[in-house]
Amino acid sequence: MDWLVTFLQVVFSGLAAGSVYALIALAMVIIYRTTEVLNFAQGDMAMLCANVGLAFLVTGALPFPLAVAAALAFAALLGACAEFFFLRRAKEPTVLSLIIITLGLEMIVFGFASWKWGGEPRDFPIPLSPADVLVVGGVIMGHLELATIGIAGLIIAALFFFLARSKAGLAMRSTQQNRAAARLMGIRVRRVEMGAWSLAAMIGCIAGLLVGPAATVEPYMMWDPMMKGFAAAVLGGITSLPGAALGGAIIGIVENLFGFYVSTAFKSVVPFAVILLMLAIKPSGLLARHYVKKV
């Protein structure tokens, strides 16, 4: 039965990594559903928030919960400023121009973080020790991995509840379905779009705060999770929140299985292969519906 324990160990580690990918995918889906913009700066925005959280924790000597809260507040402000100063100022924007704007925003954020904190990897101290593990049926479960899966699950559940039950969530859904009708109903569409960017930035911040302790905090820390989070969003459906969560889990597990049983050298190929396959077979994704606009 050693093969089964090994298999479950690989799947568990993949699920922990996939939880981070799911958060990045959810952040991208929230912005796309509300504004129809693919935010390729999502990863570097998360990286900047992780650096800010580390600064509050180490330089500011704040307790861990307060440092996390301060990082989330900064993320909300960062998302709002990104929408207000960059996206909203675009004149007669096209899909390509909006993508270029987010790429420009990514370079600005990356350059600022590199200038402010340098390129040296730094440890992110947390109240959990890497040596703290839980063994279930021979499967070794690190406390950080369990916390990552649990936090991601809570965030996903809270997000679904927020979008389904709250007035702000319903306003976001209305804006995504029909902007003109939302305006006629009295919904402040611009404010909703800013709120969507703030919410997505906070979710990305949580992903960055989970990646930091597992690896190190440095300017390139979110490039790999960002790429795989985008693949997860494409796999599940760029307009589907459940699809984003499912896509993150699938990408994390499949890449881990591929890396363990085939080769780690080609582990990073998995997300690109998934994107190409989904675009060729089912462009709308696993759980998203494909709509045809009639004119």
Phi and psi in degrees as a GROMACS rama.xvg file:
@    title "Ramachandran Plot"
@    xaxis  label "Phi"
@    yaxis  label "Psi"
@TYPE xy
-61.1339  -33.9618  ASP-2
-63.7715  -35.5188  TRP-3
-69.3448  -42.3688  LEU-4
-61.9351  -42.6796  VAL-5
-62.4767  -43.9222  THR-6
-60.7625  -46.1062  PHE-7
-65.5387  -34.8446  LEU-8
-62.9406  -44.3683  GLN-9
-65.6315  -40.7368  VAL-10
-65.0724  -41.3935  VAL-11
-63.4479  -45.5001  PHE-12
-62.6914  -37.6844  SER-13
-66.6151  -36.6066  GLY-14
-67.0243  -36.8902  LEU-15
-63.6907  -44.8741  ALA-16
-66.6762  -39.2365  ALA-17
-64.3967  -25.4598  GLY-18
-64.6167  -38.2711  SER-19
-68.312  -42.8486  VAL-20
-60.942  -38.0481  TYR-21
-63.9211  -38.9525  ALA-22
-64.6423  -44.1987  LEU-23
-62.1745  -43.2166  ILE-24
-62.5869  -42.2756  ALA-25
-61.7083  -42.064  LEU-26
-61.0076  -42.9369  ALA-27
-66.7406  -39.1571  MET-28
-66.2755  -40.6045  VAL-29
-58.2515  -46.3881  ILE-30
-67.7016  -42.1315  ILE-31
-66.7253  -40.4258  TYR-32
-62.5726  -34.3691  ARG-33
-89.505  -40.1636  THR-34
-120.074  -5.74494  THR-35
58.9318  38.2867  GLU-36
-119.326  131.424  VAL-37
-87.7417  110.515  LEU-38
-89.32  95.463  ASN-39
-81.3641  0.777055  PHE-40
-91.7919  2.3904  ALA-41
-58.1686  -42.4284  GLN-42
-66.0175  -45.7975  GLY-43
-72.1359  -28.839  ASP-44
-63.9169  -40.176  MET-45
-64.3899  -39.3802  ALA-46
-62.0765  -43.7548  MET-47
-62.4407  -41.5401  LEU-48
-65.4381  -36.3025  CYS-49
-64.5242  -40.6671  ALA-50
-64.2217  -40.3295  ASN-51
-64.9804  -42.5933  VAL-52
-61.2245  -41.0138  GLY-53
-64.9648  -37.6119  LEU-54
-64.9734  -42.6616  ALA-55
-62.6462  -37.1054  PHE-56
-74.3374  -45.0957  LEU-57
-93.01  -58.6322  VAL-58
-69.8935  -44.6048  THR-59
-80.5566  -10.6518  GLY-60
55.7575  34.8451  ALA-61
-81.8601  150.21  LEU-62
-59.8841  154.212  PRO-63
-54.1199  -48.0775  PHE-64
-61.4235  -38.3746  PRO-65
-69.759  -36.5475  LEU-66
-64.0379  -40.4351  ALA-67
-65.3606  -44.1366  VAL-68
-62.1039  -40.6138  ALA-69
-65.6922  -39.0046  ALA-70
-64.6397  -39.3335  ALA-71
-66.4335  -39.4385  LEU-72
-63.6923  -40.8657  ALA-73
-63.2307  -39.8384  PHE-74
-62.0029  -42.8684  ALA-75
-61.1242  -42.1453  ALA-76
-66.8489  -40.2672  LEU-77
-62.2378  -44.9426  LEU-78
-62.9486  -42.035  GLY-79
-64.3231  -42.012  ALA-80
-67.2578  -37.7562  CYS-81
-61.4389  -43.7778  ALA-82
-68.4576  -42.9811  GLU-83
-72.9543  -43.9009  PHE-84
-90.9335  -20.4708  PHE-85
-112.768  -60.1776  PHE-86
-70.7047  -42.9443  LEU-87
-68.8901  -24.8006  ARG-88
-83.0127  -6.63988  ARG-89
-68.1409  131.02  ALA-90
-94.1042  122.726  LYS-91
46.5464  61.2586  GLU-92
-70.4263  144.476  PRO-93
-110.037  171.051  THR-94
-58.8119  -44.0915  VAL-95
-64.6101  -43.513  LEU-96
-65.3211  -36.5746  SER-97
-68.398  -38.4238  LEU-98
-63.3248  -41.7969  ILE-99
-63.8526  -37.5897  ILE-100
-61.8059  -44.4001  ILE-101
-66.7764  -34.8322  THR-102
-66.3099  -38.6244  LEU-103
-64.3811  -40.6757  GLY-104
-61.7673  -39.2002  LEU-105
-59.8446  -45.3391  GLU-106
-65.0134  -37.887  MET-107
-64.1189  -47.3358  ILE-108
-63.4997  -44.74  VAL-109
-62.3911  -44.4422  PHE-110
-63.9618  -40.8649  GLY-111
-64.3974  -45.0972  PHE-112
-63.2715  -40.2849  ALA-113
-65.5299  -38.948  SER-114
-69.6943  -40.6121  TRP-115
-75.9697  -43.9615  LYS-116
-116.641  -4.14298  TRP-117
77.2677  -178.123  GLY-118
-103.101  3.90308  GLY-119
-76.2806  132.565  GLU-120
-64.3105  139.677  PRO-121
-129.85  144.949  ARG-122
-77.9821  147.153  ASP-123
-109.855  102.237  PHE-124
-70.9393  133.653  PRO-125
-133.516  163.137  ILE-126
-70.4895  -0.48572  PRO-127
-105.567  141.301  LEU-128
-96.9771  138.984  SER-129
-59.5457  -22.3804  PRO-130
-78.9921  -14.7276  ALA-131
-75.9914  115.06  ASP-132
-135.407  160.408  VAL-133
-124.118  126.474  LEU-134
-105.573  119.256  VAL-135
-125.339  112.556  VAL-136
60.1713  30.2044  GLY-137
89.3827  -10.2234  GLY-138
-87.3373  123.9  VAL-139
-87.7366  118.852  ILE-140
-115.754  109.739  MET-141
-68.5778  146.511  GLY-142
-62.8517  -35.0782  HIS-143
-66.3573  -40.0969  LEU-144
-65.6418  -43.0869  GLU-145
-62.7249  -41.2465  LEU-146
-64.4036  -38.502  ALA-147
-62.2219  -46.9319  THR-148
-64.8712  -43.7396  ILE-149
-65.2669  -44.9724  GLY-150
-64.148  -43.5319  ILE-151
-61.5639  -42.2368  ALA-152
-62.0332  -42.4746  GLY-153
-65.0939  -41.6387  LEU-154
-63.1058  -43.3736  ILE-155
-63.7349  -44.9377  ILE-156
-63.9837  -43.8329  ALA-157
-64.218  -36.9836  ALA-158
-66.8284  -43.7302  LEU-159
-61.2712  -41.9457  PHE-160
-64.9996  -42.1241  PHE-161
-60.91  -46.1331  PHE-162
-72.0476  -28.2134  LEU-163
-88.3987  -30.5673  ALA-164
-114.441  -28.9031  ARG-165
-84.1265  157.148  SER-166
-65.0947  -39.2844  LYS-167
-64.1657  -40.4823  ALA-168
-64.9649  -41.5004  GLY-169
-65.3547  -35.1139  LEU-170
-65.3318  -38.7791  ALA-171
-63.6596  -42.9066  MET-172
-65.7056  -39.6994  ARG-173
-65.3965  -41.116  SER-174
-63.0374  -39.3946  THR-175
-67.2707  -37.3729  GLN-176
-74.7153  -42.6287  GLN-177
-160.784  103.261  ASN-178
-63.5743  -42.7759  ARG-179
-63.6625  -45.0252  ALA-180
-64.7383  -36.269  ALA-181
-63.0352  -40.3689  ALA-182
-63.8944  -41.5956  ARG-183
-64.5253  -27.8546  LEU-184
-82.8959  1.76209  MET-185
91.4039  8.28417  GLY-186
-79.9179  130.486  ILE-187
-81.3412  94.0779  ARG-188
-61.3293  -42.1234  VAL-189
-61.8056  -41.9426  ARG-190
-66.683  -37.1998  ARG-191
-64.3022  -42.6766  VAL-192
-64.0241  -40.0098  GLU-193
-63.6223  -40.6688  MET-194
-63.3452  -36.6139  GLY-195
-64.6675  -42.0085  ALA-196
-65.4435  -39.5564  TRP-197
-64.6024  -44.5171  SER-198
-62.5958  -44.1696  LEU-199
-63.9415  -38.5426  ALA-200
-65.6163  -36.4983  ALA-201
-67.6924  -39.7925  MET-202
-65.8502  -41.3252  ILE-203
-62.7766  -37.1513  GLY-204
-60.8001  -43.0998  CYS-205
-61.1061  -41.697  ILE-206
-60.1814  -43.2743  ALA-207
-64.3059  -39.0237  GLY-208
-69.6462  -22.1803  LEU-209
-84.3351  -33.0814  LEU-210
-73.1085  -39.2213  VAL-211
-52.5326  -54.1097  GLY-212
-66.4164  -30.9167  PRO-213
-74.1474  -28.2549  ALA-214
-123.679  -117.851  ALA-215
-142.838  164.89  THR-216
-98.6847  115.669  VAL-217
-160.319  167.057  GLU-218
-58.7174  -27.1791  PRO-219
-95.7609  7.15588  TYR-220
-63.1527  -28.0288  MET-221
-104.716  4.13897  MET-222
-65.5478  -45.1647  TRP-223
-68.6963  -48.3725  ASP-224
-60.1625  -34.1208  PRO-225
-65.1118  -45.6622  MET-226
-60.6217  -43.6661  MET-227
-76.1315  -29.8827  LYS-228
-66.454  -39.3362  GLY-229
-64.3931  -41.4578  PHE-230
-61.1599  -38.3458  ALA-231
-64.9529  -39.9426  ALA-232
-64.7535  -41.4783  ALA-233
-66.3666  -41.2518  VAL-234
-63.6793  -47.6931  LEU-235
-78.8767  -24.9871  GLY-236
119.363  118.742  GLY-237
-65.8976  -11.4755  ILE-238
-111.541  6.93649  THR-239
-113.945  118.114  SER-240
-68.7305  -45.8727  LEU-241
-60.7932  -35.6367  PRO-242
-64.6316  -37.8983  GLY-243
-64.0436  -43.1353  ALA-244
-63.6768  -44.9698  ALA-245
-65.8691  -42.0985  LEU-246
-61.2831  -39.8938  GLY-247
-61.4265  -44.7027  GLY-248
-63.3428  -43.0493  ALA-249
-65.0668  -45.8325  ILE-250
-60.5437  -45.8352  ILE-251
-61.3793  -45.0228  GLY-252
-70.2102  -45.291  ILE-253
-64.8021  -42.9164  VAL-254
-66.6029  -34.5535  GLU-255
-68.9663  -43.0051  ASN-256
-63.1181  -42.0719  LEU-257
-63.938  -44.8272  PHE-258
-65.3802  -34.4341  GLY-259
-80.3529  -45.234  PHE-260
-92.5105  -19.8329  TYR-261
-110.86  -76.4428  VAL-262
-167.372  134.611  SER-263
-72.3197  -19.3919  THR-264
-63.9058  -29.105  ALA-265
-108.678  16.5574  PHE-266
-61.6193  -38.1281  LYS-267
-74.9915  -8.98767  SER-268
-74.8213  -25.6929  VAL-269
-54.9409  -49.6234  VAL-270
-59.3393  -41.4094  PRO-271
-66.6507  -38.991  PHE-272
-63.2941  -38.97  ALA-273
-63.9406  -44.8386  VAL-274
-59.9459  -47.5459  ILE-275
-63.097  -42.4161  LEU-276
-65.3148  -44.1144  LEU-277
-67.0455  -39.9238  MET-278
-66.2787  -29.7166  LEU-279
-83.1836  -35.997  ALA-280
-96.0062  -50.2895  ILE-281
-143.429  84.1127  LYS-282
-58.1679  -27.6853  PRO-283
-77.8017  -10.4089  SER-284
95.391  175.849  GLY-285
-67.4469  -43.1617  LEU-286
-114.674  -8.58631  LEU-287
-81.7111  149.819  ALA-288
-91.4959  145.199  ARG-289
-95.7765  118.882  HIS-290
-104.747  141.99  TYR-291
-113.584  119.184  VAL-292
-85.1219  123.272  LYS-293
-98.223  134.955  LYS-294
